[in-house]
Structures are given as structure tokens and as C-alpha cells.
Amino acid sequence: MRHLVDGKPETELRRYLEHVRFPARKDQVVHAARQGGAPNELIQNLERVTVNEFGNADEVIEAYGTMD
């Protein structure tokens, strides 16, 4: 199982992206995560991502950062 750079399992972020309609802007992704009840740390990390447009959830995960 892959983990995000903050140590959380990748599946945790994916759960908050389930209702995002891609392609999506970063602000839409952040809003969806916030509406889905994502923890503040995850929201703050999403806000720091430098990519502003995503074609799918995998691109969000890649931009957020993972570690194997």
C-alpha cells in the first residue's frame, strides 16, 4: 500500500476525491475534500499543491506526493 508524504494511506485522500468531477481545478478538489470532511492537515496540504488543474484522481495523488 502506498502512503502519502504525510504518512496517511493513499486511500484516505482517494476517499475525499470520489465525488470530484474531473477535469477539476485545485480549488474544486480542495472544496470537495472539505465538504467530504477531510482533516485540516489534508486540506492544508492540498492547498500547497502547485498544480492547478487535474485530469483525474491519480494526478491529484501524484501532485500531493507519495512514498512507497
ZIJO-V832817 format. One record per pair of residues at least 6 apart in sequence whose ideal C-beta (glycine too) atoms are under 8 Angstrom apart, sorted by the first residue. I is the first residue (numbers start at 1). J is the second residue. If there is no record, write none. Layout:
{{I J} {I J}}
This chain:
{{1 9} {1 10} {1 11} {2 9} {2 10} {2 66} {2 67} {2 68} {3 9} {3 10} {3 66} {3 67} {3 68} {4 10} {4 12} {4 13} {4 45} {4 61} {4 64} {4 65} {4 66} {4 67} {5 45} {5 64} {5 65} {5 66} {5 67} {6 41} {6 42} {6 45} {8 42} {10 61} {10 66} {12 42} {13 33} {13 38} {13 42} {13 60} {13 61} {13 64} {14 57} {14 61} {15 36} {16 32} {16 33} {16 36} {16 37} {16 38} {16 42} {17 29} {17 32} {17 33} {17 57} {17 60} {18 36} {19 32} {19 36} {20 28} {20 29} {20 32} {20 57} {20 60} {21 28} {22 54} {22 55} {22 56} {22 57} {23 53} {23 54} {23 55} {23 56} {24 32} {24 53} {24 54} {25 52} {25 53} {25 54} {26 46} {26 47} {26 49} {26 51} {26 52} {26 53} {26 54} {29 46} {29 54} {29 60} {30 43} {30 46} {30 47} {33 42} {33 43} {33 46} {34 43} {38 46} {45 64} {46 60} {46 64} {49 60} {49 63} {49 64} {50 63} {51 59} {51 63} {54 60} {54 63}}
